[in-house]
Amino acid sequence: MIPDQHAPATPAADKFDDEHYPGYTMGRAAEMLGTTQNFLRSLDEAGLITPQRSTGGHRRYSRHQLRIAARVRHLVDEGTAIDAACRIISLEDQLHEAQRRNTSLHPAE
């Protein structure tokens, strides 16, 4: 495979450290999570995780996305419906971001 001549050169080591680098195929991601590929597709359809696509159109997942999927899987394993689990994760992330912003605007004295 010939590297894209228009993409900036990124050392391979940087990709290993980048939690948003889409380094996992759908099959490998499902295997790592102990779930099915359909489970990952459902997270994409719910809009919780939007994997990047390879040039061939295959989904590619980052470590960050796999952590989100693992959180959903944990809730589903406890009996929460997948759509509700996706909403819970989304709301938790929104709350965390709001708290972070609030802290940066009003630092503890």
C-alpha positions, -999 to 999 in steps of 0.1 A, spaced: 0 0 0 14 34 -10 10 61 17 -12 91 9 11 118 -5 -12 146 7 -14 134 44 10 149 68 37 124 79 29 110 114 55 89 131 41 54 138 48 58 175 24 88 176 -4 66 163 1 41 192 -3 69 217 -32 86 200 -64 73 216 -85 86 187 -65 68 160 -88 43 143 -66 13 146 -91 -15 152 -113 -33 126 -148 -41 135 -140 -78 139 -111 -71 162 -131 -45 182 -160 -69 187 -135 -96 198 -118 -73 223 -152 -63 238 -165 -98 238 -195 -88 218 -209 -90 183 -203 -69 152 -240 -61 153 -236 -46 187 -211 -22 173 -233 -14 143 -261 -6 167 -239 20 185 -231 36 151 -269 36 142 -277 52 176 -251 79 168 -231 72 200 -200 61 181 -192 71 146 -163 50 134 -140 62 107 -142 43 74 -113 28 55 -108 34 18 -127 2 13 -156 14 35 -149 -8 65 -155 6 100 -124 14 120 -125 21 158 -103 40 181 -94 31 217 -116 60 229 -146 45 210 -139 11 224 -140 25 259 -174 40 252 -186 7 237 -174 -11 268 -194 13 290 -225 6 270 -219 -32 271 -216 -30 308 -250 -13 311 -266 -38 286 -251 -67 306 -269 -53 337 -302 -54 318 -305 -19 304 -319 -16 269 -292 -6 243 -310 26 233 -313 36 270 -277 27 276 -266 49 247 -287 78 261 -272 73 296 -236 74 283 -244 105 262 -259 123 292 -230 112 315 -205 127 290 -225 159 287 -226 162 325 -189 156 328 -182 183 301 -205 208 319 -187 201 352 -153 206 336 -164 239 320 -179 251 353 -147 242 372 -126 262 346 -149 292 349 -151 291 387 -119 275 401 -119 264 437 -106 291 460 
